[in-house]
Amino acid sequence: MAKPVLRAIEDGEPAVDDPTGDALHDLLADMNLRHRFVILERLDPKPHEMTGPEPIARVMINWTHDRQGWREAIPWVPTFC
């Protein structure tokens, strides 16, 4: 059995290893006052380049305020090392 690459952890619920797209959608759609967050944890051992929190924070702020351009601000496809 292959080791999981992704783990989703929902507030107060058991972790889900390698969730399908539908399962991840459901976890995010079920967020509410009882299930306040979902953590996505990468489990692969490969290091990934970290550029700091500012680009992500800027996208999240723009998304929150429904500002134009947030979708185009960063690439939304996986990059492989």
ZAZA-276959 format. One record per residue: residue in one letter; x, y, z of N, C-alpha, C in turn. Coordinates in steps of 0.02 Angstrom, whole numbers, plus 50000, padded with zeros to 5 digits. Example, Ala and Ser with C-alpha at 12.3 -4.5 7.8 and 13.67 -1.06 7.14 Angstrom:
2
<node><drenkol>A</drenkol><n_east>50660</n_east><n_north>49716</n_north><n_up>50390</n_up><ca_east>50615</ca_east><ca_north>49775</ca_north><ca_up>50390</ca_up><c_east>50660</c_east><c_north>49835</c_north><c_up>50390</c_up></node>
<node><drenkol>S</drenkol><n_east>50642</n_east><n_north>49888</n_north><n_up>50354</n_up><ca_east>50684</ca_east><ca_north>49947</ca_north><ca_up>50357</ca_up><c_east>50645</c_east><c_north>50002</c_north><c_up>50394</c_up></node>
This chain:
81
<node><drenkol>M</drenkol><n_east>50042</n_east><n_north>49940</n_north><n_up>50000</n_up><ca_east>50000</ca_east><ca_north>50000</ca_north><ca_up>50000</ca_up><c_east>50044</c_east><c_north>50062</c_north><c_up>50000</c_up></node>
<node><drenkol>A</drenkol><n_east>50030</n_east><n_north>50108</n_north><n_up>49955</n_up><ca_east>50069</ca_east><ca_north>50170</ca_north><ca_up>49949</ca_up><c_east>50055</c_east><c_north>50217</c_north><c_up>50008</c_up></node>
<node><drenkol>K</drenkol><n_east>50107</n_east><n_north>50254</n_north><n_up>50026</n_up><ca_east>50097</ca_east><ca_north>50303</ca_north><ca_up>50079</ca_up><c_east>50056</c_east><c_north>50361</c_north><c_up>50053</c_up></node>
<node><drenkol>P</drenkol><n_east>50012</n_east><n_north>50389</n_north><n_up>50095</n_up><ca_east>49972</ca_east><ca_north>50447</ca_north><ca_up>50072</ca_up><c_east>50016</c_east><c_north>50507</c_north><c_up>50058</c_up></node>
<node><drenkol>V</drenkol><n_east>49994</n_east><n_north>50548</n_north><n_up>50012</n_up><ca_east>50031</ca_east><ca_north>50608</ca_north><ca_up>49993</ca_up><c_east>49998</c_east><c_north>50670</c_north><c_up>50023</c_up></node>
<node><drenkol>L</drenkol><n_east>49933</n_east><n_north>50667</n_north><n_up>50036</n_up><ca_east>49896</ca_east><ca_north>50723</ca_north><ca_up>50062</ca_up><c_east>49852</c_east><c_north>50700</c_north><c_up>50120</c_up></node>
<node><drenkol>R</drenkol><n_east>49848</n_east><n_north>50741</n_north><n_up>50171</n_up><ca_east>49803</ca_east><ca_north>50727</ca_north><ca_up>50227</ca_up><c_east>49760</c_east><c_north>50789</c_north><c_up>50239</c_up></node>
<node><drenkol>A</drenkol><n_east>49695</n_east><n_north>50778</n_north><n_up>50245</n_up><ca_east>49648</ca_east><ca_north>50832</ca_north><ca_up>50261</ca_up><c_east>49625</c_east><c_north>50822</c_north><c_up>50333</c_up></node>
<node><drenkol>I</drenkol><n_east>49631</n_east><n_north>50875</n_north><n_up>50372</n_up><ca_east>49612</ca_east><ca_north>50872</ca_north><ca_up>50443</ca_up><c_east>49558</c_east><c_north>50924</c_north><c_up>50453</c_up></node>
<node><drenkol>E</drenkol><n_east>49499</n_east><n_north>50900</n_north><n_up>50472</n_up><ca_east>49442</ca_east><ca_north>50945</ca_north><ca_up>50484</ca_up><c_east>49437</c_east><c_north>50957</c_north><c_up>50560</c_up></node>
<node><drenkol>D</drenkol><n_east>49415</n_east><n_north>51015</n_north><n_up>50579</n_up><ca_east>49407</ca_east><ca_north>51034</ca_north><ca_up>50649</ca_up><c_east>49368</c_east><c_north>50981</c_north><c_up>50687</c_up></node>
<node><drenkol>G</drenkol><n_east>49403</n_east><n_north>50947</n_north><n_up>50733</n_up><ca_east>49369</ca_east><ca_north>50899</ca_north><ca_up>50777</ca_up><c_east>49350</c_east><c_north>50833</c_north><c_up>50746</c_up></node>
<node><drenkol>E</drenkol><n_east>49373</n_east><n_north>50818</n_north><n_up>50686</n_up><ca_east>49355</ca_east><ca_north>50756</ca_north><ca_up>50652</ca_up><c_east>49418</c_east><c_north>50717</c_north><c_up>50636</c_up></node>
<node><drenkol>P</drenkol><n_east>49411</n_east><n_north>50652</n_north><n_up>50622</n_up><ca_east>49470</ca_east><ca_north>50612</ca_north><ca_up>50603</ca_up><c_east>49500</c_east><c_north>50636</c_north><c_up>50537</c_up></node>
<node><drenkol>A</drenkol><n_east>49566</n_east><n_north>50628</n_north><n_up>50530</n_up><ca_east>49600</ca_east><ca_north>50647</ca_north><ca_up>50468</ca_up><c_east>49580</c_east><c_north>50601</c_north><c_up>50411</c_up></node>
<node><drenkol>V</drenkol><n_east>49581</n_east><n_north>50629</n_north><n_up>50351</n_up><ca_east>49566</ca_east><ca_north>50591</ca_north><ca_up>50290</ca_up><c_east>49629</c_east><c_north>50591</c_north><c_up>50248</c_up></node>
<node><drenkol>D</drenkol><n_east>49658</n_east><n_north>50532</n_north><n_up>50236</n_up><ca_east>49718</ca_east><ca_north>50527</ca_north><ca_up>50195</ca_up><c_east>49699</c_east><c_north>50522</c_north><c_up>50121</c_up></node>
<node><drenkol>D</drenkol><n_east>49736</n_east><n_north>50558</n_north><n_up>50080</n_up><ca_east>49726</ca_east><ca_north>50560</ca_north><ca_up>50008</ca_up><c_east>49652</c_east><c_north>50568</c_north><c_up>49989</c_up></node>
<node><drenkol>P</drenkol><n_east>49620</n_east><n_north>50623</n_north><n_up>50012</n_up><ca_east>49550</ca_east><ca_north>50632</ca_north><ca_up>49996</ca_up><c_east>49539</c_east><c_north>50641</c_north><c_up>49920</c_up></node>
<node><drenkol>T</drenkol><n_east>49485</n_east><n_north>50616</n_north><n_up>49896</n_up><ca_east>49467</ca_east><ca_north>50626</ca_north><ca_up>49826</ca_up><c_east>49446</c_east><c_north>50700</c_north><c_up>49817</c_up></node>
<node><drenkol>G</drenkol><n_east>49440</n_east><n_north>50721</n_north><n_up>49755</n_up><ca_east>49416</ca_east><ca_north>50789</ca_north><ca_up>49743</ca_up><c_east>49348</c_east><c_north>50800</c_north><c_up>49773</c_up></node>
<node><drenkol>D</drenkol><n_east>49304</n_east><n_north>50751</n_north><n_up>49767</n_up><ca_east>49237</ca_east><ca_north>50757</ca_north><ca_up>49796</ca_up><c_east>49239</c_east><c_north>50761</c_north><c_up>49872</c_up></node>
<node><drenkol>A</drenkol><n_east>49282</n_east><n_north>50719</n_north><n_up>49903</n_up><ca_east>49287</ca_east><ca_north>50720</ca_north><ca_up>49976</ca_up><c_east>49314</c_east><c_north>50787</c_north><c_up>50000</c_up></node>
<node><drenkol>L</drenkol><n_east>49364</n_east><n_north>50814</n_north><n_up>49964</n_up><ca_east>49392</ca_east><ca_north>50879</ca_north><ca_up>49983</ca_up><c_east>49340</c_east><c_north>50934</c_north><c_up>49975</c_up></node>
<node><drenkol>H</drenkol><n_east>49302</n_east><n_north>50931</n_north><n_up>49921</n_up><ca_east>49248</ca_east><ca_north>50979</ca_north><ca_up>49910</ca_up><c_east>49199</c_east><c_north>50976</c_north><c_up>49968</c_up></node>
<node><drenkol>D</drenkol><n_east>49179</n_east><n_north>50916</n_north><n_up>49988</n_up><ca_east>49131</ca_east><ca_north>50908</ca_north><ca_up>50043</ca_up><c_east>49159</c_east><c_north>50936</c_north><c_up>50109</c_up></node>
<node><drenkol>L</drenkol><n_east>49223</n_east><n_north>50923</n_north><n_up>50123</n_up><ca_east>49253</ca_east><ca_north>50949</ca_north><ca_up>50184</ca_up><c_east>49250</c_east><c_north>51026</c_north><c_up>50185</c_up></node>
<node><drenkol>L</drenkol><n_east>49267</n_east><n_north>51056</n_north><n_up>50129</n_up><ca_east>49267</ca_east><ca_north>51130</ca_north><ca_up>50125</ca_up><c_east>49195</c_east><c_north>51157</c_north><c_up>50127</c_up></node>
<node><drenkol>A</drenkol><n_east>49150</n_east><n_north>51123</n_north><n_up>50093</n_up><ca_east>49080</ca_east><ca_north>51146</ca_north><ca_up>50091</ca_up><c_east>49046</c_east><c_north>51141</c_north><c_up>50159</c_up></node>
<node><drenkol>D</drenkol><n_east>49070</n_east><n_north>51094</n_north><n_up>50201</n_up><ca_east>49039</ca_east><ca_north>51084</ca_north><ca_up>50267</ca_up><c_east>49067</c_east><c_north>51130</c_north><c_up>50321</c_up></node>
<node><drenkol>M</drenkol><n_east>49111</n_east><n_north>51176</n_north><n_up>50303</n_up><ca_east>49138</ca_east><ca_north>51221</ca_north><ca_up>50354</ca_up><c_east>49082</c_east><c_north>51266</c_north><c_up>50380</c_up></node>
<node><drenkol>N</drenkol><n_east>49079</n_east><n_north>51272</n_north><n_up>50447</n_up><ca_east>49029</ca_east><ca_north>51313</ca_north><ca_up>50480</ca_up><c_east>49053</c_east><c_north>51328</c_north><c_up>50550</c_up></node>
<node><drenkol>L</drenkol><n_east>49010</n_east><n_north>51349</n_north><n_up>50594</n_up><ca_east>49032</ca_east><ca_north>51365</ca_north><ca_up>50662</ca_up><c_east>49055</c_east><c_north>51303</c_north><c_up>50701</c_up></node>
<node><drenkol>R</drenkol><n_east>49032</n_east><n_north>51245</n_north><n_up>50682</n_up><ca_east>49054</ca_east><ca_north>51183</ca_north><ca_up>50715</ca_up><c_east>49118</c_east><c_north>51156</c_north><c_up>50684</c_up></node>
<node><drenkol>H</drenkol><n_east>49123</n_east><n_north>51159</n_north><n_up>50618</n_up><ca_east>49182</ca_east><ca_north>51136</ca_north><ca_up>50581</ca_up><c_east>49215</c_east><c_north>51198</c_north><c_up>50552</c_up></node>
<node><drenkol>R</drenkol><n_east>49259</n_east><n_north>51230</n_north><n_up>50592</n_up><ca_east>49284</ca_east><ca_north>51297</ca_north><ca_up>50575</ca_up><c_east>49343</c_east><c_north>51298</c_north><c_up>50528</c_up></node>
<node><drenkol>F</drenkol><n_east>49377</n_east><n_north>51241</n_north><n_up>50519</n_up><ca_east>49435</ca_east><ca_north>51242</ca_north><ca_up>50475</ca_up><c_east>49448</c_east><c_north>51173</c_north><c_up>50446</c_up></node>
<node><drenkol>V</drenkol><n_east>49486</n_east><n_north>51174</n_north><n_up>50391</n_up><ca_east>49513</ca_east><ca_north>51114</ca_north><ca_up>50360</ca_up><c_east>49587</c_east><c_north>51128</c_north><c_up>50347</c_up></node>
<node><drenkol>I</drenkol><n_east>49630</n_east><n_north>51083</n_north><n_up>50371</n_up><ca_east>49702</ca_east><ca_north>51089</ca_north><ca_up>50360</ca_up><c_east>49721</c_east><c_north>51038</c_north><c_up>50307</c_up></node>
<node><drenkol>L</drenkol><n_east>49757</n_east><n_north>51060</n_north><n_up>50256</n_up><ca_east>49783</ca_east><ca_north>51015</ca_north><ca_up>50206</ca_up><c_east>49858</c_east><c_north>51008</c_north><c_up>50218</c_up></node>
<node><drenkol>E</drenkol><n_east>49879</n_east><n_north>50947</n_north><n_up>50231</n_up><ca_east>49949</ca_east><ca_north>50934</ca_north><ca_up>50248</ca_up><c_east>49981</c_east><c_north>50891</c_north><c_up>50194</c_up></node>
<node><drenkol>R</drenkol><n_east>50035</n_east><n_north>50915</n_north><n_up>50164</n_up><ca_east>50072</ca_east><ca_north>50875</ca_north><ca_up>50115</ca_up><c_east>50116</c_east><c_north>50827</c_north><c_up>50154</c_up></node>
<node><drenkol>L</drenkol><n_east>50114</n_east><n_north>50763</n_north><n_up>50136</n_up><ca_east>50152</ca_east><ca_north>50712</ca_north><ca_up>50171</ca_up><c_east>50213</c_east><c_north>50687</c_north><c_up>50132</c_up></node>
<node><drenkol>D</drenkol><n_east>50221</n_east><n_north>50711</n_north><n_up>50070</n_up><ca_east>50278</ca_east><ca_north>50688</ca_north><ca_up>50031</ca_up><c_east>50343</c_east><c_north>50718</c_north><c_up>50059</c_up></node>
<node><drenkol>P</drenkol><n_east>50397</n_east><n_north>50681</n_north><n_up>50056</n_up><ca_east>50459</ca_east><ca_north>50704</ca_north><ca_up>50087</ca_up><c_east>50498</c_east><c_north>50755</c_north><c_up>50046</c_up></node>
<node><drenkol>K</drenkol><n_east>50477</n_east><n_north>50770</n_north><n_up>49985</n_up><ca_east>50514</ca_east><ca_north>50817</ca_north><ca_up>49944</ca_up><c_east>50507</c_east><c_north>50888</c_north><c_up>49971</c_up></node>
<node><drenkol>P</drenkol><n_east>50562</n_east><n_north>50924</n_north><n_up>49976</n_up><ca_east>50556</ca_east><ca_north>50994</ca_north><ca_up>49998</ca_up><c_east>50526</c_east><c_north>51037</c_north><c_up>49942</c_up></node>
<node><drenkol>H</drenkol><n_east>50488</n_east><n_north>51086</n_north><n_up>49962</n_up><ca_east>50457</ca_east><ca_north>51132</ca_north><ca_up>49915</ca_up><c_east>50480</c_east><c_north>51202</c_north><c_up>49930</c_up></node>
<node><drenkol>E</drenkol><n_east>50489</n_east><n_north>51241</n_north><n_up>49878</n_up><ca_east>50512</ca_east><ca_north>51309</ca_north><ca_up>49886</ca_up><c_east>50460</c_east><c_north>51350</c_north><c_up>49923</c_up></node>
<node><drenkol>M</drenkol><n_east>50483</n_east><n_north>51385</n_north><n_up>49975</n_up><ca_east>50438</ca_east><ca_north>51427</ca_north><ca_up>50014</ca_up><c_east>50456</c_east><c_north>51499</c_north><c_up>50000</c_up></node>
<node><drenkol>T</drenkol><n_east>50407</n_east><n_north>51537</n_north><n_up>49977</n_up><ca_east>50420</ca_east><ca_north>51607</ca_north><ca_up>49960</ca_up><c_east>50396</c_east><c_north>51655</c_north><c_up>50014</c_up></node>
<node><drenkol>G</drenkol><n_east>50368</n_east><n_north>51630</n_north><n_up>50067</n_up><ca_east>50343</ca_east><ca_north>51673</ca_north><ca_up>50119</ca_up><c_east>50267</c_east><c_north>51680</c_north><c_up>50114</c_up></node>
<node><drenkol>P</drenkol><n_east>50236</n_east><n_north>51708</n_north><n_up>50165</n_up><ca_east>50163</ca_east><ca_north>51710</ca_north><ca_up>50168</ca_up><c_east>50131</c_east><c_north>51767</c_north><c_up>50128</c_up></node>
<node><drenkol>E</drenkol><n_east>50170</n_east><n_north>51818</n_north><n_up>50108</n_up><ca_east>50138</ca_east><ca_north>51877</ca_north><ca_up>50078</ca_up><c_east>50097</c_east><c_north>51862</c_north><c_up>50015</c_up></node>
<node><drenkol>P</drenkol><n_east>50123</n_east><n_north>51824</n_north><n_up>49966</n_up><ca_east>50082</ca_east><ca_north>51812</ca_north><ca_up>49906</ca_up><c_east>50015</c_east><c_north>51778</c_north><c_up>49922</c_up></node>
<node><drenkol>I</drenkol><n_east>50017</n_east><n_north>51730</n_north><n_up>49967</n_up><ca_east>49956</ca_east><ca_north>51694</ca_north><ca_up>49985</ca_up><c_east>49909</c_east><c_north>51739</c_north><c_up>50025</c_up></node>
<node><drenkol>A</drenkol><n_east>49937</n_east><n_north>51778</n_north><n_up>50071</n_up><ca_east>49896</ca_east><ca_north>51823</ca_north><ca_up>50111</ca_up><c_east>49862</c_east><c_north>51875</c_north><c_up>50066</c_up></node>
<node><drenkol>R</drenkol><n_east>49898</n_east><n_north>51901</n_north><n_up>50017</n_up><ca_east>49869</ca_east><ca_north>51951</ca_north><ca_up>49971</ca_up><c_east>49812</c_east><c_north>51920</c_north><c_up>49931</c_up></node>
<node><drenkol>V</drenkol><n_east>49821</n_east><n_north>51858</n_north><n_up>49906</n_up><ca_east>49768</ca_east><ca_north>51825</ca_north><ca_up>49869</ca_up><c_east>49707</c_east><c_north>51813</c_north><c_up>49914</c_up></node>
<node><drenkol>M</drenkol><n_east>49719</n_east><n_north>51791</n_north><n_up>49975</n_up><ca_east>49663</ca_east><ca_north>51778</ca_north><ca_up>50021</ca_up><c_east>49624</c_east><c_north>51842</c_north><c_up>50037</c_up></node>
<node><drenkol>I</drenkol><n_east>49660</n_east><n_north>51897</n_north><n_up>50048</n_up><ca_east>49626</ca_east><ca_north>51961</ca_north><ca_up>50062</ca_up><c_east>49586</c_east><c_north>51983</c_north><c_up>50001</c_up></node>
<node><drenkol>N</drenkol><n_east>49616</n_east><n_north>51977</n_north><n_up>49941</n_up><ca_east>49579</ca_east><ca_north>51997</ca_north><ca_up>49881</ca_up><c_east>49519</c_east><c_north>51953</c_north><c_up>49868</c_up></node>
<node><drenkol>W</drenkol><n_east>49527</n_east><n_north>51888</n_north><n_up>49881</n_up><ca_east>49471</ca_east><ca_north>51841</ca_north><ca_up>49874</ca_up><c_east>49415</c_east><c_north>51859</c_north><c_up>49923</c_up></node>
<node><drenkol>T</drenkol><n_east>49434</n_east><n_north>51874</n_north><n_up>49985</n_up><ca_east>49385</ca_east><ca_north>51890</ca_north><ca_up>50037</ca_up><c_east>49344</c_east><c_north>51951</c_north><c_up>50018</c_up></node>
<node><drenkol>H</drenkol><n_east>49376</n_east><n_north>52000</n_north><n_up>49988</n_up><ca_east>49342</ca_east><ca_north>52062</ca_north><ca_up>49969</ca_up><c_east>49316</c_east><c_north>52061</c_north><c_up>49898</c_up></node>
<node><drenkol>D</drenkol><n_east>49319</n_east><n_north>52003</n_north><n_up>49866</n_up><ca_east>49294</ca_east><ca_north>51993</ca_north><ca_up>49798</ca_up><c_east>49324</c_east><c_north>52044</c_north><c_up>49749</c_up></node>
<node><drenkol>R</drenkol><n_east>49389</n_east><n_north>52056</n_north><n_up>49756</n_up><ca_east>49424</ca_east><ca_north>52102</ca_north><ca_up>49712</ca_up><c_east>49444</c_east><c_north>52068</c_north><c_up>49647</c_up></node>
<node><drenkol>Q</drenkol><n_east>49447</n_east><n_north>52106</n_north><n_up>49594</n_up><ca_east>49467</ca_east><ca_north>52080</ca_north><ca_up>49529</ca_up><c_east>49540</c_east><c_north>52057</c_north><c_up>49531</c_up></node>
<node><drenkol>G</drenkol><n_east>49555</n_east><n_north>52003</n_north><n_up>49493</n_up><ca_east>49624</ca_east><ca_north>51982</ca_north><ca_up>49483</ca_up><c_east>49651</c_east><c_north>51931</c_north><c_up>49531</c_up></node>
<node><drenkol>W</drenkol><n_east>49613</n_east><n_north>51912</n_north><n_up>49583</n_up><ca_east>49641</ca_east><ca_north>51864</ca_north><ca_up>49631</ca_up><c_east>49654</c_east><c_north>51796</c_north><c_up>49600</c_up></node>
<node><drenkol>R</drenkol><n_east>49612</n_east><n_north>51775</n_north><n_up>49553</n_up><ca_east>49622</ca_east><ca_north>51709</ca_north><ca_up>49521</ca_up><c_east>49686</c_east><c_north>51708</c_north><c_up>49479</c_up></node>
<node><drenkol>E</drenkol><n_east>49703</n_east><n_north>51763</n_north><n_up>49448</n_up><ca_east>49761</ca_east><ca_north>51766</ca_north><ca_up>49405</ca_up><c_east>49826</c_east><c_north>51783</c_north><c_up>49442</c_up></node>
<node><drenkol>A</drenkol><n_east>49822</n_east><n_north>51797</n_north><n_up>49507</n_up><ca_east>49880</ca_east><ca_north>51820</ca_north><ca_up>49545</ca_up><c_east>49934</c_east><c_north>51767</c_north><c_up>49554</c_up></node>
<node><drenkol>I</drenkol><n_east>49914</n_east><n_north>51704</n_north><n_up>49558</n_up><ca_east>49963</ca_east><ca_north>51650</ca_north><ca_up>49566</ca_up><c_east>49942</c_east><c_north>51591</c_north><c_up>49522</c_up></node>
<node><drenkol>P</drenkol><n_east>49990</n_east><n_north>51548</n_north><n_up>49504</n_up><ca_east>49971</ca_east><ca_north>51490</ca_north><ca_up>49463</ca_up><c_east>49933</c_east><c_north>51439</c_north><c_up>49505</c_up></node>
<node><drenkol>W</drenkol><n_east>49880</n_east><n_north>51412</n_north><n_up>49477</n_up><ca_east>49837</ca_east><ca_north>51365</ca_north><ca_up>49513</ca_up><c_east>49847</c_east><c_north>51294</c_north><c_up>49488</c_up></node>
<node><drenkol>V</drenkol><n_east>49907</n_east><n_north>51279</n_north><n_up>49466</n_up><ca_east>49923</ca_east><ca_north>51211</ca_north><ca_up>49444</ca_up><c_east>49983</c_east><c_north>51187</c_north><c_up>49485</c_up></node>
<node><drenkol>P</drenkol><n_east>49987</n_east><n_north>51122</n_north><n_up>49496</n_up><ca_east>50044</ca_east><ca_north>51097</ca_north><ca_up>49535</ca_up><c_east>50110</c_east><c_north>51107</c_north><c_up>49498</c_up></node>
<node><drenkol>T</drenkol><n_east>50161</n_east><n_north>51121</n_north><n_up>49535</n_up><ca_east>50229</ca_east><ca_north>51123</ca_north><ca_up>49507</ca_up><c_east>50267</c_east><c_north>51065</c_north><c_up>49536</c_up></node>
<node><drenkol>F</drenkol><n_east>50302</n_east><n_north>51029</n_north><n_up>49496</n_up><ca_east>50338</ca_east><ca_north>50970</ca_north><ca_up>49519</ca_up><c_east>50413</c_east><c_north>50985</c_north><c_up>49520</c_up></node>
<node><drenkol>C</drenkol><n_east>50445</n_east><n_north>50963</n_north><n_up>49573</n_up><ca_east>50517</ca_east><ca_north>50973</ca_north><ca_up>49581</ca_up><c_east>50555</c_east><c_north>50922</c_north><c_up>49541</c_up></node>
